[in-house]
């Protein structure tokens, strides 16, 4: 079945630095990918939609200059947290819809990337 | 504002017992998803419900969808310890693959 892979699975960085997280679709093409954020003991919140060949679209309240998204190819989206601060510490998860027939409506999630900002 | 609420938020149940988790949402959606999340892990897909009246079963779990009532249920039959996890429902009201997640239900099954 379709697989979505994220890297790194965890990262620790100092406040003020930038961190890049990759999301890859391994055996299918994804023109659209989604980035979610999950704070401890909370639910998942959609941050942005990554679009291959065009700009990402951000949900209300998400700073686009802080969370840079690049959809470099049909199998890769990257999320860069710029000038990270402790309040950005969270679990970041990407998802991608599989479009092969039959379309089951299935959405595939990456393994998640845990960011800790010191 | 679209809201997706789960009830209960926390459930502690004995092995062998049955229970139901409820997922209510505030706007029309004919797509509903159920996921399981273990501590420190990502989401594991359990069910995808795509129409009113849809019912799916896998092992001790059964999910149903009533789009008119804006309600989905996840029924647990004869719970076992391995089912201990957090369960999320999610809706996709505009069929854009953008999910709105419920509050989550943390399930703990004890002997």
Interface residues (C-beta under 8 A of the other chain):
Chain A: X32 X34 X36 X42 X43 X44 X45 X46 X49 X93 X95 X97 X104 X105 X106 X107 X108 X109 X110 X111 X112 X114
Chain B: X31 X33 X35 X40 X41 X42 X43 X45 X48 X50 X88 X90 X92 X97 X98 X99 X100 X101 X102 X103 X104
